[in-house]
Amino acid sequence: MNRAELRRPLEDMIGELVDGLASLSSLELRVTGIELALPVETRVLGGPSGLVVHADLPTLRTRTAFDLPVGRFVLRLAATPTESAA
């Protein structure tokens, strides 16, 4: 198995980040918005239903001239007010 196969689909990475933020509610914190800017290694691979974007945090801390450049993934989450139930 090569390193590209170890990356997970982008939606799995986003889901894990959101789940981690949701766990903050157990700390009695009220988060109304957050922005994450993360380095990511990405690949576009063929899947059974078409192309799939795979992304994950870099696997190595040091980079060489042979490594592909690391991208930047920015995720902004914010609470939106809803009408209160009457």
C-alpha positions in Angstrom: 0.0 0.0 0.0 1.5 3.4 -1.0 1.1 6.7 0.9 -1.6 7.9 -1.5 -3.8 5.0 -0.4 -3.5 6.0 3.2 -5.2 9.3 2.7 -8.9 9.4 3.4 -11.6 11.1 1.3 -11.9 14.8 1.9 -15.5 14.5 3.3 -14.2 12.0 6.0 -11.5 14.5 7.1 -14.1 17.3 7.3 -16.5 15.0 9.3 -13.8 14.2 11.8 -12.9 17.9 12.2 -16.6 18.8 12.8 -17.0 15.8 15.2 -14.0 17.1 17.2 -15.5 20.6 17.4 -18.8 19.2 18.5 -17.1 17.6 21.5 -16.3 21.0 22.8 -19.9 21.2 24.1 -19.0 18.8 26.8 -16.5 21.5 28.1 -19.4 23.9 28.7 -18.0 26.2 25.9 -20.3 28.0 23.5 -18.5 28.3 20.2 -20.2 30.6 17.7 -17.6 30.4 15.0 -14.2 28.9 14.2 -11.8 28.9 11.4 -9.2 26.2 10.8 -6.3 26.6 8.3 -4.5 23.3 8.0 -1.8 22.0 5.7 -3.0 19.1 3.6 -1.7 16.6 1.1 -4.3 16.0 -1.6 -4.8 13.5 -4.4 -7.6 12.9 -6.9 -8.1 9.2 -7.3 -10.6 7.2 -9.4 -13.3 5.6 -7.4 -16.2 3.2 -8.3 -18.5 6.2 -9.0 -16.0 8.6 -10.4 -13.2 10.8 -9.1 -12.7 11.2 -5.4 -10.6 13.9 -3.7 -8.5 12.4 -0.9 -6.9 14.8 1.6 -5.2 14.4 4.9 -2.6 16.1 7.1 1.0 15.8 5.9 2.5 12.4 6.7 6.0 13.8 7.2 7.2 16.8 9.2 10.2 17.4 6.9 9.9 17.9 3.2 12.3 17.1 0.4 12.5 18.3 -3.2 10.9 15.0 -4.2 7.7 15.6 -2.2 4.7 17.2 -3.8 3.8 20.6 -2.4 1.5 20.8 0.6 -1.7 22.6 0.1 -3.7 24.7 2.6 -7.3 23.8 3.6 -9.4 26.4 5.2 -12.6 25.4 7.0 -14.9 28.1 8.4 -17.8 27.0 10.7 -20.3 29.4 12.2 -23.5 29.1 14.2 -26.5 30.6 12.5 -29.4 31.9 14.6 -32.7 30.1 14.1 -36.2 31.1 15.0 -37.1 30.0 18.5 -40.0 27.5 18.8 -43.1 29.3 20.0 
